[in-house]
Amino acid sequence: MQSAECGMDKQTQAWRDETPGCRGRNHLNNAGASLMPQPVIAAVEEHLRREAEYGGYEAAEEAEKRVAAVYDDVARLVGACPANIAVVENATVAFAQALSAFDFRPGDVIVTTRNDYVSNQIMYLSLARRLGVAVVRAADLPEGGVDPESIRRLAANPRCRLVAVSWVPTNSGLVQPVEAVGEVCESLGVPYLIDACQAVGQLPIDVRRLRCDYLGATARKFLRGPRGIGFLYVSERALARGDHPLLLDMRGADWTEADAFRLADGARRFENWEFSYACVLGLGAAARYALEVGVAEVGRRARTLAERARQRLAALSGVRVLDRGADRCAIVTAQLPGWDANEVVSRLRQRGINTNASVRAYGVIDFDDKGVQSALRISPHYYNTTDEVDACVAAVGELVRERAA
Ligand SMILES: Cc1ncc(COP(=O)(O)O)c(C=O)c1O
């Protein structure tokens, strides 16, 4: 057994043995979509097979108890009750459903950050265009990351209807101080929406500590679930207010009279009727797997690997590591001299290394502040090894030298 923090010890080997994708690739794109472990693959495959053999509706009925258990497992993962979990298609749908629950009027204010996720920023701007909502972004701290005191000042505006924060943005390794923002929101009595898409599976989540009204996430990233499924936590406070999405379907409400409907109890009112049940079961398996491996511990390992990548990249001539903030996670971004990041990604892929590119349009404010058009994004997870991180950095080093020659 190796004692090095991130070497190939027995535990790492066991995680890798359960991850078929590890065999053929050096997968450092967990912020894009992580590799699914065997129990997740089995849950999805088994249900698909059952749908094919038995019928889609019939297979869903047969799986009813296992589907109900998905809510228990996701709830445990975030410190909530099962009735406060809605299963939705992805993090974007989760966010949109929550956002649409607010009856915004012209002049109402949404307070957000300079680093919120691109699609969320577009949704705020769409609300501004259609409804005349003012979108106000809180100032950052000198070291990066939003200043909770700036949020306090802006959210104290009596027209502030919502504070919305992406915990970990897609375009850098920043971790926003979501707990401190939660304290501010609670003290002002302002609703609080968190996008936890890149946080779930790499950072422990307890919605009670976050004091949020809503928290949305997706399965496929650090949680290691399948693509095409996510969830939304809806607080008791939001349910008691009678919050519901603007456009409900027959799962979210019952049509009781020609001109009347009755809301479903609990967070289910935020769901749509049609589900990929195979993916729902895959989400449950991923949540159970994450609970078993222990998010706090494996998240630390992922962040240690990321820090190693940052230090080694920074030592390469001309490479600029772009991640800011007091607290940084398992997403590493870097600018490579003379390269468009998309080109680097495809050259690394040819060598069996999966990474991703972040481009200006994914984080206009952040990228303009940093003066970059694109960045290579390397996102290790706990099943990766130091050798994999080092191999990736070595390959990046060769590309840097190639362009410099
Ligand atoms: C911070 C953040 N929020 C939301 C999303 C959207 O997730 P989905 O594609 O599951 O809707 C992403 C995707 O990269 C993300 O990084």
The ligand as a MOL file (V3000), in Angstrom:
LIG
                    3D

  0  0  0     0  0            999 V3000
M  V30 BEGIN CTAB
M  V30 COUNTS 16 16 0 0 0
M  V30 BEGIN ATOM
M  V30 1 C -22.1390 25.6140 -12.3540 0
M  V30 2 C -23.0310 24.9320 -13.3430 0
M  V30 3 N -24.3490 25.0970 -13.2540 0
M  V30 4 C -25.2050 24.5030 -14.1110 0
M  V30 5 C -24.7330 23.7120 -15.1290 0
M  V30 6 C -25.7240 23.1060 -16.0690 0
M  V30 7 O -25.8840 21.7670 -15.8200 0
M  V30 8 P -26.7850 20.8920 -16.7960 0
M  V30 9 O -26.0300 20.8140 -18.0950 0
M  V30 10 O -26.9230 19.5930 -16.1070 0
M  V30 11 O -28.0750 21.5970 -16.9640 0
M  V30 12 C -23.3600 23.4930 -15.2810 0
M  V30 13 C -22.8480 22.6750 -16.3730 0
M  V30 14 O -21.6830 22.6600 -16.6940 0
M  V30 15 C -22.4930 24.1120 -14.3580 0
M  V30 16 O -21.1690 23.9500 -14.4450 0
M  V30 END ATOM
M  V30 BEGIN BOND
M  V30 1 1 1 2
M  V30 2 1 2 3
M  V30 3 2 2 15
M  V30 4 2 3 4
M  V30 5 1 4 5
M  V30 6 1 5 6
M  V30 7 2 5 12
M  V30 8 1 6 7
M  V30 9 1 7 8
M  V30 10 2 8 9
M  V30 11 1 8 10
M  V30 12 1 8 11
M  V30 13 1 12 13
M  V30 14 1 12 15
M  V30 15 2 13 14
M  V30 16 1 15 16
M  V30 END BOND
M  V30 END CTAB
M  END
